[in-house]
Every structure is written in C-alpha cells, then in structure tokens.
C-alpha cells in the first residue's frame, strides 16, 4: 500500500479520531440543529466503539478461527510473519504484545507439524534501520532450542506485501512444497492470506495473538471502555486494508 494511503487508513481506523473530528465540527458549527446532530453522533460513536460485546462479535466474524492440525500431519515450512519484535532505545530487540506468534510457531515445530521455519520480517520502521527483526528473531529461536539448520529468514520486507514476495523467493529457491503454514495475528491473517495468494503462495492460515473474539459473553462487556475503543483500531485498519488490496 502506498505511504499516503497507509496514513489515511491509520487515521480513519481510529474511532477516537472520528470523535475528535466531530468535536471540532461541533465547536465551529453555527446551526443549533447541526450542533445537536453532531453531539448525538459523537455519543453514538463512543457507545458503539467502546462496547466490548460488539468488538468481540465483529472479531469472531472477521478474524481466523483457532486451528488444530491433526497429529501426524507435517508441512514443509511455517512462515512466521514479523511485527512481534521491536527495538529498544539501544536498538536491542525485545518481544512485544504480538509475541504469541513465536510461541505458536515453536509449538508447531516441536509438534513436528512443520520442518522449516521461515521468518519473514526485515524492518518496517523507516525511522530505525539499525534493528533487523528477522536476524534478531533467528538468534532468539536458536536460544530457545530450535536448530539453526531449520531456520530461514528474509530481512528485506517492509510490509505484508513484501513478506509474501520475499518469502516466495526463498521457498522457490529451497524447492519446498506447498502448502505452507502462515502464522500471524488472528486479525491480520485475512489480509495476509490474500497477499500471499496474490504472490502465488498456497498457505494455510494459523492464527495467534487473539486480542478479542474468544471471551465468553459477560454483561460488563456492554459497559463503555476506552480500552475497547483502542482495540477497534486494529480491526478497522485490517478490514479497510483488506478491501483496498482486494480491489487494487
């Protein structure tokens, strides 16, 4: 996705931004009727996007459902999408909130469901070129007991579309047969699967790092929550990006 489109999507994806825009329109509106409508719209946006039950309902619809791979089923490679490691102030790496991707990948390898692990992630942070996620994660996997001989990685990708293209080059050069297990956050997999399919790679989505959509219904979930409003951004961004890629 082009940089300008990415900025626009990131802005639109945050319901809090909608409320801020409506608030400024409210301040400068001269018509009493318009002010009243803007105020009602602000309240409705807040109530809808701060409702945990609605978030969980949409999450179940949107994201990839939990997957079990039958015992004895093995695939040539698991593609681990980056975005779960970040640089600190010294440019040393650390695992961030999406680190469940790594946990699920190791479980797949230890369970003999994948023979190779392909780490697909260079550095999507244009303002920091000193940290390379793919190389850092490779070292961490070795430290966790994964043999270096089964770890592949690419360090050129800047986004998910690049992940797909760079992964295809490596998998083709290794002559590893498809399909491949595609491991990423549950809400990211619909878009990731689309881009990998476009790149000519047949994958089986394997979700990790659920942030919503798996909780049992609780009445307190309908109460307004600022945290829920922040979580909506991930789903709105992925949905908008998916449909943009679908038709571009």
N, C-alpha and C positions, 0 to 999 in steps of 0.2 A: 504494500500500500504506500502511496506517495506520502511524503512528510506532512504536507498541508492537510491531506485527508485524515491522516493519523491524529493530528492536533484537533481537528474538528470533531472526530469521533470521540476522542478522550474528553472533550468539553461537553459534548451532548450526553455522554454516558453517565454523567454525574447528576442525579436528581437535585442535589444541593445547588448546582449551578442554575437549574431551572427556577428554583425558588428565588435565588438572588436576582435573576433577570426579571422575574415577575415583581419582585420587591421594588427594583429601581423603576420599572414601568409604573408601579403603583404610586411611587413618590412624585413622579412627574406628570401623572395623569390629571387632567383638569375636570373631566366629566365625573360627576358623582356616581353615575351608573357604572362607568368603566372601572372606577376605583373599587366598587363593591364586587364586580365580577373578578377582578384581579385578586382581591383578597380571598374570595371563595376558592378560586383556582389554586392559590398558594396553599390554603388549608387542605384541599383535596389531594394535591401532590404530596404534601407532607404525610397525610394519613395513609395514603396508598403505599408509598415507598418506605415508610417506617414500620410497616406491618410484616412481622416475621412469618405469619401463615401464608401470606401472598407470595413472599420471597421463596419459601420452601415449595409452594405449589408450582411456581414457574421453574424453579431449579429442577424439580423432578421431570418436568416436561422437556426442558432444554438439554440438560447435561446427559452424558453417557451413563447408563446404569451400571452398577457393580458387576464385575465379570469374574467368573470362575473358569479356570482352564482345567479340563479333565486330567486326572493323573495319567502319566504315560504319554501325554501329548507334548511334543517338543518342536519348537520353531527355530529357524536358523539364527535369527537375530531379534533382539529387542532394541527399539530405537527410543532412547531416553532424551526427551526434549528439554533443553536448557531453560533457565529462568528461575531455578530454585537455589542458586548460589549468588552471593553479592560480595563486592569488595568492601573492606572496612577502610578506615582513614589511612592505614598503612598499605593499602592495596593487597592485603592478605584476605583470602576468601573465608566466607562463613555460609552455612546453610540458612536460608530464610524460611518464610512460612510455607513455601511450596515443597519443602524437603521430603514430603511423603512420596514424591515421585521416585526418589532414590531408594527409599525403603521398599517400595513395591517392586522396583527393578531387581534389587538384591534378592528378594523373596522369589521372584520368577527364576533367577539364575540358580539359586540354591535348590529350588524345587525341580530343577532340570527341565524347565519349560522353554528356556532359550539357551542357545550355545554361545552366542556372542552378544556383547553389549555395545551399541553404538551411541556415544554421547554426542548429541547434535546441539552445539551451542558455542558460539565464539564470544562476542561481546556486543550486546545490543545497546550498550550505553556509549553514545558517541562522544560524551564528555569525559570518558575514562578509558583509555586504551592500554593502561598498564596491567589490567586484570583480564586474564583469559579463562573463562568459565570451563570450557572443555578440558583444557590441560589440568586445571586445578582439580576438577572432579575425578579425572582419571587417577590422580595421586591419592585422592580420598578413598576411591574404590579399592585400590591396591592395599591401602592401610586397613581396610575392612575385610581383607582376605579374598578378594576377587583376583584371580590370576591375571597378570598383566597381558598375557598372551591372548586373552579373550576380549580385551577392551579395545575398541576402536573409537576414535573421536575426530571430529572436524572442528576447526576453530575459525572459520571464515563467515559463518552466518550471522546476520544482524537481526533477523526476524523469522517468523514461522515459514514464510515462503522460501527464504534462503535455506532453512533447515531441510526442507523437502528436496531442494535441488542439490545441495551439498551431500545429503545422505544418499541420494541416488547414485552419485558419482562413486562413492565408496563402496556401496553394496554391489554395484555393477562390476567394479574392479576386483572385488573379492569373489564374484560369481556365487553369492549366497542366494539360495532360492526363496522366493516369496511364498506365502505372505509373511509379513513381519509384524511383531507386536509393537504397537505405537503407544508409548507410555507418557501421559501428561495429566495435567489437572482436568478433572471431570468437565468443568465448564469450558475448557479450552479445546477439548477433543473434537467437537463437531466441526469447528473451523480448521483445526489441524488436519483432520481426516480428509476434508475437502481439498486442501492444498497438496497433501501427499498424493491423493488420487490424481490431481491435475498433473503432478510431476511424473506420473507413470508408475507409482509405487502402490502395490496392493498391501494394505495394512489391516490389522485387527486392533481396534481401539481398546486400550486397557486404562481405565480411569484411576486417578489417585487424587489426594488432596481435595476432598469434598469440603466446601465451605458452607453449604446449605443443601437442603433437599433430602436429608436422611433422618431427620429428627421426627419423633412421634409428635402428633398434634398436642399442644398444650394451650390452655386458654390464655395464659400470659403472653403467648406469641402474638396475639392480636393487639397488644398494647404498643403504643408508639415507641420506637427505639432508634436512636441516632446511629447506632452501630449497624442496624439492618439497612438503613439508607446508604451507608458507605459500601456495604456488600453488594448492593444492587448494581453499582458501577461495573463490577466485573462481568455480570451477566448482560447488561445492556451493551457494553463495549463488544463482547464476543458476538452477540446477536447482530449488531449493526455491521461489524466487520465481516461476519459470515455472509450476509446478504450482499454486501458490497463486492466481495470476491466472487460470489455466485453469479453476478451479472456483469462483472467487468471482464 
